[in-house]
């Protein structure tokens, strides 16, 4: 938690780098006294009023100073302040000399002139009517936006949150936040119930207010969805809402009833009792089951499985291909080295021979790129396949405008949550084949539900399960290790040829701080020297969780200092940083889990980031959803693949030590895996084969036990 923000007048600019952006400056505080502050700001001048959010730092060289994470130039009030504001470049088209002439001409009237009589700017030599209009418009826009943000800051929002609220609500943001602060958690990314609740308390909203209680119900349901659940048992929901709000059962029941009447939640009767869905998740689950049933009922003719690529398949692979090619909806699953990619290639040949139009897709950009490289065919992310429009947040492909394809193949389907599965299925017209390819033993999707595994468990569509390992013959220790992990066996290290480099290594350390130092040494020095890999782009460090001496937070701090020297004094992201997107940004088409490299700075705290094959420009408000990615959690790595993975595993990570997490981490690597940890943590993970259950009724809906409408259907 940062300290209280500082506000004051800039009396000296010690250092300014507009390209970073970064500045060191002295502030005169309203109550007297001066402090030195630092922060991301591209233009600054003496006399400007600024508001800086951040915390105090005792710098070993420069002493005590305020390290800002945001620096906001405030609307000025005095003539000298307006002169500094105009000269700072905040108003487009006005430089230092012109600003001085404008203020010298009007003196203390300058504020009134800019606000009420901008046509009088033409009195200044060199300013014509058109230029006067541009200056006035820029002034009003800048001042209005900053006043709006200041009002939001006074309501308790951080600078980044205020910028998000302005982007979502425009200049109506203060009024809308005042009218319904809980709407922030619903409509603006980066907000939660607790932040909105603090604002609501300041605004005088009563603790048992219906608007607060209903917001709390939806907050608890969203938290359940974040944990993967499509519903919560009613009693669990009521208990958690009571804990969040401090209110009794009556207030919770009234809120739940009102939401159900409004159609915002759905209550169903399940074997364990009443359960509560968010209405959108309930609709998505019902539609997934209905669309699968529709596609399967229409059916498709079986295809002849012949051709050169088919003849090269092993008997088990050929049987899997035949099973997939004979079904309208089918699942192809198997671990690494079992030939899923090989079968996709043969499947393409079969489709070509039959004259079928086939589309390839995957949930993430990296997975789509791998699919394209492996098949030589175009493969797109699901968002691009379904023509997502970031302007209105809608997918252009749906029941009214389905995909123009005879066959759709989706790789890494274990990453599909219920929402994306719903959107995909709605874009398939009856008669279109759907083949879902993935590894059912990996971690479940980040979003709610687990439709891939539910489809397999339901027994309602053909499933081709590959178990025979072929890539092991090529000497892949990574593949061998992955399959030993699945069997609960400790992976072996070393090479068959003592003179050759291996691709799987195990490094054991007991002390967590020592383990973190070992990871740093491996990434920065040992692996680059021995394997010729770039530590900034080729090596990904993974850990089960953020906290702890060898969690991703601590590892990121160590690695950032070594791999991007000079950036440790600057907030993430700085040029040269490896970063990860932690929330979907539909405007930029960058999604949760995407990893990129900051290639440059942009004005006003923005940055440019390269994600695989494209560069994306981020405004300062967007950077709040970026985190360091020198080390990321295993969950965040899903769908990605890296040349080398260093997986840190310690008993400090005990709550997350599971077999499927270890398996997922190991299978993220193409060329090299180094597991760093203590032996007990490795044993705990291998022995813990429990998969955390997710609340869903999709299996029952697929089997017809639960009807498309609310409530159960009798079992025949």
N, C-alpha and C positions, 0 to 999 in steps of 0.2 A: 504494500500500500504506500503510495507516494505521500510526501509532506504537502501541507497547504500550499496553493499556488502563490507565486510572487507577482506583484504588480508594481510597476514603477516607470520612471523616465530614464531612457538611455542617456548616460552622460559621457560614455567613452566606448568606442568599438575597438577592442584590442586585436581582434583577428576575425577575418571574414573570408570564407571560401564559398562563393555562390554555386560552384559546381557540385559541392558535396551533398547538400548545403550544410554549413556548420559555422557557428560564430562564437566568439568569446567576447563578452561585453560587461560593462559596469552599469549597475542600476542604482538610481537614487530612489529610496523607498518613501512612501507618503508620510510616514512618521519620522523621517529623518534617517540618516545613515546610508552607507553604500555597501553593496555586495557585488561580487563577481559571479556571473552566470554563463552557462554554455547552452547551446541547443541548436536544433535544425532550423535555420532561417536563411533565405537566399539574399535578402536585401535588408539593410538596417542602417540607421543614421542617428546621430545625436539629436535629442529632443523628442524622439518618438516614444510614445507610451506603449508598453508591452505587458503581456501577461504570460508568465512562464509556469508550466506545470512540470513537476519532477521531484527530485529529492536532493538532500545535502550530501556532499561527498568531501572526504578528506583526501585530497590528491597528494601523493608523495612528493611531488615537485612544486606544485602551484598552491598548495595549502587548501583551506576550506573554501568551497564554492558550491553554487547551486547548479546541479546537472539537470538541464531541462530535457524532457522528452517531446514537448511541444512549445513553440514560441509563437504567440499571436500578437500582431501589431494592432492596437486598439484605435478606434475612431478618435482623432485628436479634437481638443476643444480650444486651445489657445492658438494665436496667430503663429507663434514660433513652432508649435506642435504641428499645425497644418502645413507650414513650410517644410518641415522635416518629412512629413508624411508624403507630400507631393514629390519631394526630391528623392525619396527612397525607391522610386520605381513602382510603388503600389498602384499608382494610377497610370494606366497605359498612355504613352504619348507625352508625358511630362518628365523632363530631366531636371537636373539641379539648377541650371541657369534660368530656365523658364519658370520654375517654381519660385525662385528668388524674385524675378520680375513681377510675377502675379501678386505675391504677398507684399512686395514693396509698394505696388500701386494701390492696393486696397487696404493694407495694414490690418487693423482689428476688425474690419468689416468682412474679411475674406470668407469666414464661415457662412455668414448670411448670404453673400453673393453666390457661393457655390450651391447652397441649398435652395435659395428662393429666386435669384435673378442671374442665372448663369449666362444669359445673353450679354450681360455687361462685361464678360471676359474679353469681348472684342475691343474693349478700351485699351487693353494691353497690346503694345506694338508686336506684330508678328502672329497674332491670333485672329483668324477669320471666323465667320459664323459656323462653318462646318467643324473646325477644330474646337471651337468653344463648346459645341454640342457634344462632341466625342469626350472631351474632358469632363463635362458635367455628368454625362451618362456613366462614365467610368467611376467618378467620385461617388455618385449616389449608390451605384451597385456595390462598390467596395464597402462603403460606410454602412449601408443597410445590412449587408451580410454580416459584418463584424458586430453590429449592434444586436442582430438576431442571435449570434453565437454567444455574445456576452450575457444576454437574457437567459439563454439555456445554461450557461455556466453558473449563473446565479441560482438556478433551480437545482444545481447539484450534479450536472452532467460534466464529464471530463471533456477536454477539447476534442478528442477523437470522437466521442459519442455525440457531441454537439454537431460536429461536421456531418456525421451520419444522419442525424435527425433533420438537418437542413436539406441534405440531399433527398431524403424521403418525403419531407413535408413542405419544403421550400420556406418562404418567409412566414408561413403560417405556423411554423414549428412551435414557437413558444405558446401560442394559443391552443394548439392541439395537444401539446404535452400537458398544459395546465388543465384542459378539459378531461383528458383521459391518459394519465401517465402510463397506465398498464398497456396501452396500445403500442408503446415502444417495444415491449417484449414480443408483441405479435407481429409487428410490421417492419421493425428496423433491426438489422443484424447487429450483433455485438451487445445487445441488451438482454437482461434476464429479469425475472420477477423481483429479485431482491433489490436491484438498482431502481426499478420502477417503484418499488414499495417505499424506498427512502424518499423519493421525490413526492410520492403521494402523501406521505406523512407530513412533509413540509407544507403541502398544499391543504392540509387539514382534512383529508379523507379519513373517515372513521374506520377503526380496526375491523368492525363487523359489517362494513358496507357491502352490499350485494356485488358491486363492481369489483371490490377487492377479493371477495370470496370466490367469485367466478373466475377471476384471473388466476387465483391460486390453484383452482382445480385444473385449469388448462396448463399451468406451469408444471404441476406434478405429472400430468399426462405427457407433456413434452420431455420431462426428465426421464420418464419411463421409456419413451421412444428413443432417447439418446442412449439408453442402456440396451436397446434392441427390441423392446416389447411393443406389440401392437395394442395391447390392452393391459389394464391393471384390475385385479379383483377389487370389487367395490369397497370391501372393508380395508384393504391395503391403501387404496386411494384416500378414503376418509381419514385414516390414521395419519397419513403423510400430510394431507392438507391441514389437519388440526395442528400438527407440529410446526408447519410453516407459518401459520397465521395466529396460533394461540387461541383459536376459537373452538367452540364446542360442536358436537355432532349435529345439533339442530341447524346451525348456520351452514355447515357443510352440505347437509341434505337439501336445504333450500337452494343453495347454489347449483348443486348437481341437477335438481329437478328443473330449474330455470334453463340451464344449458340444454337439457334433453328436450324441453318444449321448443326451444329455439332451433333445434336440429344441429347443435354444435357438438354434442356427444351422443353416443348410442349405447344403451344398456342391453346386454344379452344375458340369457340364462345359460350357463355352462355347467358341466358336472361339478365343479368346485363352488358353484353358487353364482350370484350376479357378477358380471364383469363389465367394465366401462371402456369403450373405445373413443378416441378422438374420431369425429365423424368422417374426416378425410381418410384416415387410415382404415376405418371400417369399410368405406366405399372401395378403396384400393384393393383390400383383401378379397372382398366379394367379386370385384370385377376380374381379378386375376384368375380366380377359380372358374368364373363363368366363361372367360375367353379361352382358357385351356380346354374346357369342356367343348366349346363351340368348334375350335380348331380340330380337336380329336374326333368329334362326331362327323365332321364333313369328310375327313379321311383323304388320302392321296394314293395313287397307284404305286406299287413297289417298283423300284428301279433296278435295272440289270447292272450288277456290280462286276464290270469287266474293264480291261484296259491294262496298259503296261504298269502304271502305278499300283494298280490293284494286285497284279501278279507278284509284286515285290513284297507284299504284306505277309506277315506271319499268319498262320491259321486263326489265331485268337483275334488279331487285328482285322482280318477279313470278315470274321463273324460279327465283330462290332460294327464295321462299316455297313454290312448287310442289314443289321438291326436298325441302324440309324436311317438308312436309305429307304426303309420300308414303312416309315412312320411319319405322320403329319407333325407330331411333337415328340421329340426324343431327347434323351440326355446321354452325353458321352463324358465319363468321368474316369479319372485315374491319376496316379502320382507322377512324379518326374521320371522321365526315361521310359515310360510305358507306351509312347507313340501317339499321343493325342494330336500333335502337330502333323505327324505323318498321315494320320487318317483324314485330317482336314484337307491335306493336299490331294489325297485320293478321292475324297468326296467332291472336290472341285472338278476333277476329271470326269467323274460320273455325271455330275450336273451338266458339264459341257456336252458330253455325248448325248444327253437327253434333251439338249436345247433349253435348259432351264436358266432363268436369270437369277443369279445368286448374289447376295450382299453379305459382306463380312463386317463384324463390329466387335467392340470390346468396351467395357465401362470407362477405362482410362486412356489417356493419350499414349502412354508408354506401352500399354498392352496392345493397343491398335497398331502402333509402330512395329512391335515384334511380330504381330500377325502378318503385317504387310511384308516384312523382310523374309519371313519364313515361307510365304506362299507366292510372293511375286505379284499379288493382286492388291487392289485398293482395299484398305480396311479403315473404318472410321470409328470415332468415339460414338457412343450411343446418342449423345447430345447432338452431334453433327448429323448422324444418320436420321434422327427424328426431327431435324431442322428446328432446334431450339432458338427462339427469338428472345434475346435478353431484354429488349425494350418493353415487352409486355409479359415476360416470364412464362410464355406458352410454347408448347411444342406444336409445330405446324402439321406434323404427321399424326393422324388419329383415325377414328372410325370414318370420318367424313372424307379424309384424304389419306388413304392407306399407302404404304410403301409399294412401289412398283417393282415387285420381286416375286419369284416363285419359291425361293428358299432363302432364309435368313439364318446365318450361323453366328453365334455370339460366344466369344472366348472369355475366359476368366469370369464365368457366370456365377461363381460362388460369391462374387462381389455385389450382385444385384440385390438391392433392398426391395421392399414391397412397392414403393413408389415408382422406381425405375422399371421394375417388372410390369407394373400396370401400364405405364406409358408405352413400353415396347409392345405389349400384347394388343393394346388398343389400335396400334398402327398396322396390324397384320389382318388382312382380309381372309375370310374362310377359303381354304384351298392352298394357302401359303404354308410351306413347310417351315418349321422352327427346330433348330438343333442347338441346344445349350451345352457348351463344353466347359468343363472346369474340374477342380480338384475338391471333392467333398470333404477332405480331411483338413483343409486349411481353416483359418479363422473365419467366423461368419462375417457378413458385411458390416460396415461401419453404421449404416442406417438401420431402421427398424425392420424386423422380419428376417426370414431366411428362406426365401422361396425356392432356391436351388435344391437345398437339402430336403425341404418339405415335399417338393415334387418327387424326389427319389423315394422318400419314405412312404409317400401315399400309395405307391404301386399302381398308379393310374395311367402312366405312360411308359413306353419301353425305355429301359436303362441299359446302356452298354458300359460295363465296368471293366476297365483294363487293369490287370494285376501283374502281368509278366513284364519284367524290366529288360529293356533292350540296350539302353545307353550304357549300362554297367559294363558291357563288353568292351566299351571304348576306354575303360579305365577311370570312369568318373567316380571319385570318392564322394563327391557331393550327393550324387544319386544314391549311392550305397548308404551314406549316412542318413539321408532322408527316410529311406525305407527301414533302416534299423530303428530310427526314432519312432516311426509309426508302430513298430512291433514292441516298443518299450525297452529297446536294447541301447546300450551306450554306443555312440558312433566310434569307429576306429579311425586313427590318423596314421600318417606315414604313407610312403609310396612303395609300390611294388619294385620300382627301380630306385635304389638308394642314391643314385646320381641325378635323378630327375626331380623337378619341382612337383610337389603335390598340389591338390586343390582343396584339401580339408585339413585344418590343424586345430589342436586343442591346447590352450594356454591356461594353466591353473594358478590362481592366487587366492589367498584367503582374505586378506585385508582389502576392504572396498576402495579405499583411497589409493592403495598400491595398484589395484586392478585398473582404476581410471588412468593412472599414469602409464601403465602397460599399454592400454588402448591408445593413448596419445602417441606413445613411441612407435607402435605398430603402424598407425595411420600416417604419421608425419615422416617417419624415417625408414622403418624396416621394410614395409611392403613396397613403397616406391623404389627403394634400392634393389630389392631382390626380384620384384616382378615387373618393374617398369611401369607401374600404374600411377596416374595423377591423383594425389590425395584430395584435391578439391573437386574433381569431377567423376572419378572412377570408383572411389571407396566410400561405402555408406556404412556408418556405425548405427547399429540398432540396439535397443534395450527394451525390456518389458514395460518400464514405466518412467515417468519424468523425475520423481523424487529420489533422494538418496545420494550418497557420495559417488555412485557410479550410475546414476540415472541420467536421462538425456539432458536435463538442465545443467548438471555439473559437467558432463562431457562436452556439451556445446560451448561452455565458457572456456574450457581448456583448449579445445580445438580451434575455436575462433581466434584466440590470442595467437596461436601458432600459424594458422593458415591464412589469416587476414590481419597481419600486424598493423597496429595503428587504429584499428576499428573498435577496440575495446572501450574507448571513451565515448563512442557514438552509439545511439540506440539502433537496434535492428529495424529496417535494413539499411546497411551502408554498402557502397560499391565494393564488390569483391566478396560479399556475403553469399553463402549458400542458404536458401530459404525454402520454406514449405508453406503452402496455402492451407489454412486451418478451417476455413469455411468456404462454401461455394460462392464464387463471385460471378454471377451470370452476366453482368455487364461486360466483364473482361473475358468471359469463357475460360476461366481458371477455376479449378474445382478442388475440393477438400482432398489433400494428399498430394497435389501436384508439387514437384520440386524443381526449383530453378536457381539461376545464378544472377545476382544483381550486376548489371553491366554498366550502369551509369546513374547519375542523379538528374532530376528534373526540377523545374522551378517550384518553389513553395513547398519543399519537402517531399516531392514525388520521386519515383525511381523508375528505371527501366529494367525489366527482368527477362532473361532468356529461359523459356521453357521448351526443352527439346528443340524443335525445328522453328520456333517463332519467338519474336520479342514482343513483350506486352508492356505498355505504359501504365503506371499506377499513379494516381493522385495520392496526396498525403493521407486522405481519409481512408483509402484502400489499404494502406500499409499496416493498419491495426490488425488485419487478419493474416499477417505474415509472421512466421517464427523462424528462429535459426534451424537449419537442417543439416548441420554437420553430423548430428546424431538425432534420430527420430525413433518413436516407438514402433514396435513391430506392427501394431494395428495400423499406424499411418502408412506403413510400407506396402500394404496390400495392393496387388495389381501392378506393382513396380518390379523391375529387375535391374540389377546393378552388376558391373563387372566383378566387384569384390564386396563382400559383406564382413564386417567385424561385429559379432553378436556378443554383447556383454550380458552375463547372466550371473546373478549373485543372490544369496539368501535374503538380502535387503529387498529383493523384488518378490518376496514370498507370495503376496496376494495374487500375483499374475503368473506364477510358474505353472504352466500347463503344457501338455504334450503337443497340442495343436499350435500353441504359440512358438515353441521351439522349432517345430516342423516348418511353420510358415516362415520364420526368420531364416532358416537354413536354405529354403528353396527360393529365396529372393536373389541368390547369387548365380552368375553364369560361370565365372572362372575360378573364384577363390572364396572360401569361407574360413574364418578364424573365429572359433568360439572361445571367448575369454570369460572365465568364471571360477567359482569354487565347485568342488566335486559334489557337495551336498545339494547345491542348487540344481545342478544337472540331474541328479538322481530324483529330486522332488518333481522336476518337470517331466521326466520320463515316466514316473509312476502315476502322475496325475492325468489320467485319460478322460476325466470328467469334462463334458461339454456343458457349459452353462445354458440351461434351458431358456428359450425365449417365449414369451406369452404370445401365442398365435393360434388361430383356429383354421389355418389354411389347409392342413392335412384333412381335417374333418370336412371342410367345404369341398375339397377335391374329391373326396370319397362319397360325397352326397349325404353325409350324416347331418350336416347343418345346411339348411336350405339357403338360397340366395337372399331370402327375406330374413328378418330377425327371428331368432329363436331356433330350437332344434327341430329336426325332421325325424320321425320315428324310424328306427332301423328295422328293415324287413327281416 
